[in-house]
Amino acid sequence: MEMTRRHMFAAASAATAMTFTRSARAEIAKGSPSTGSFMLELGGQFMPVKSIEGGAPVGVVVSSSAPSPNAPHFREKHLSGVKYEPIAIEAPFGSARPLFEWIGTAWRGTRTQANGSLITVDVTGRPLARREFVGAFIVETVVPTLDATSRDPAFVTVRLTPEHTSDGTPPATLPASPRRPTPSLSSNFRLSIGGLDCHSVSKIDSFTVKQQSNLVEFTNLRIEFSRASLESWRTWFRSFVIGGNSTPGNEKTGTLELLSPNLTTVLATIRFYNLGIFRLDDAPADPRTAVTRVVAELYCERMELTMG
C-alpha cells in the first residue's frame, strides 16, 4: 500500500512539473546573452531590469528515517511536496521605481507580499517567455560595491521568495515602457556623515539588508578614504571606542546618494541611522597607486531607502 501511495504521488508531481514549459524555464533561468533583455511586471506596471533568474518549481526530496525492510542497507527516498526557488532580480538605481519602492517598504520592517511576472524579451521586443509569481516577499537586498575608481555599472540585487510560480504563455506584445535608463556607474555616489570629513571617501564595500519575518538586519559598512580626511574619523574613534563614549547619543546619522551619470541628479538616497564606529586602520596597500588610504568599519542599526 505504501509503495502505491508513493508511486501515485510521484506521478502526480511529474504531471504538475510537465505544466512548466522547458523552454520557458530555460529562458527565465538564464536569459539570452545576445540581448540581456528582461521585463518585470509588478502591480500592473512593466519595467526593464538588467537580469532575472530563479523561481523554478523543485520537488522536495526526503529520506526515510529507517532503512527499508526490503533493502536494509539503504534508505528509501521520495518526494514530499514542491517548493519554489528564490527569484533574483538585478536593476540599476533610478529604474524600476515600483520595485525600489517595495524594497524601501521592506527596509522599514513592513513585510508586503506582491504578485507579478518575469518576462524575457528578444532583440525586437517580442516576449519569449513569462513566469508568474504569487505571494512573494523580499528577503534580501544587496547594494553593490561603490568605488570612485571604477567604471563598472552599479546594479542592486533583490531576492524574493514566492509562495508559488507558474510558467504561462507570454503576451503577444508589451505595453510601452519608459526608455531603459543608462545605468549609473559604481563611482557615482556621495556620502555624508554628520561631523565627519567624507570628501575623500573613495570606496564603500557592498552591503546587504536581510529580512526574516518582521526583523530587518543591516550588515556593517566598510568605508575607505584618504589620510587627508583622517582627523575627524580618528577623533570619533578614540572617543567612541577607546574612551568608551559609545552611548546612542554619540552615534551618528548619514546619507548615501546614488547619482546619475551627470553626477547632479540624485537617483536614490540611503539614510543611515545609529552609526557606530568600531574599527579604524590603514587599508591594504594598493600596488596601482601610491596613495595611502584608511579603512573605517561602522555598524548601522537602521537604513531607509527612498527614490530621488
Secondary structure, DSSP 8 states (H G I E B T S, - for coil): -HHHHHHHHHHHHHHHHHTS-HHHHHHHHH--TTT--EEEEETTEEEEESEEEE--EEEEEEEEEEEETTEEEEEEEEEEEEEE--EEEEEETTS-HHHHHHHHHHHTT----EEEEEEEE-TTS-EEEEEEEEEEEEEEEEE--EETT--SB-EEEEEEE-SEEEEE---SS-----------BTT-EEEEETTS--TTEEEE--EEEEEETTEEEE--EEEEEEGGGHHHHHHHHIIIIIS---SGGG-EEEEEEEE-TTSSSEEEEEEEEEEEEEEEEE----TT----EEEEEEEEEEEEEEE-
